[in-house]
Amino acid sequence: MDTKKEGLNRGVVFVASAVPLLFIGPTVIHFAFINQQQPLYWAILILGIAICIGGVILAFKGLLKITNSLF
């Protein structure tokens, strides 16, 4: 079985960087919903949603790179 180690390593780095984002994003969204009366509510909520979307995109790209390097 011939695997492209550079692509595999890069995919693992993408997935490893997505994992913290997938935990931080919902936490930021939760803090935004707790503090709805604060003036920065919308900014914090949008930031949390952007972090979640970034984590999903990085995870998808990482899994795509891993599968491309294996097959």
N, C-alpha and C positions, 0 to 999 in steps of 0.2 A: 504494500500500500504506500503510495507516494503522496505525502502531504507537503504542502507549501508552508514551511514553518514561519516565514515572515507574515503571511496572510493570517495564519492561525494565531500568532502572537498579537497581531494588530486587532483581530476580532476579540480576543480575550481582554485586551486593554479597553476596548469600547464597552464591553459588557461590564467590566470592573468599574469603569467610570460612571456607568448608568445606575448601578446599584445604590450608591449614596443619593443620587438625585431622586430615585424612586422612593426613598424614605424621607428626604428633606421636603419634597414638594407637598405631600399631604399634610405634613406638620405645619408648614407655612400657611396653607389653606385653612387649617384648623384654627391657628392663631388669628387669622383674619376674621373668621366667623365669630370668634370669642369677642373680639374688639370691634364690633360693628359701629359703635358710636364715635370711633376715632376718625380724624380727618383723612388719614392715609389708608383707610379701609380698602378702597378700590385698587390702589397701587399695590398693596401687599397681596390682595387676592389675585390680581393679574400676574404678579411675580410668581406666586405659587403655582398657578396654572401653567405658566411658561416653563417653570422648572419641571413640572410633571411631563409636559409634552417633550421637552428636551431629553428627559430620561427614557421615555418610550422610543424616541427616534434613535438615540444612541444604542439602546438594547436591540432594536430591530437591525440597525446597521451592523452591530457586532455579530449577531447571530447569522446574518447574511454572509459576512466575511468568513465566519467559521465554517459554514456549510459549503461555501465556494472553495475553501482551501482543502476540505476533506474529499469533495467529490469532483 
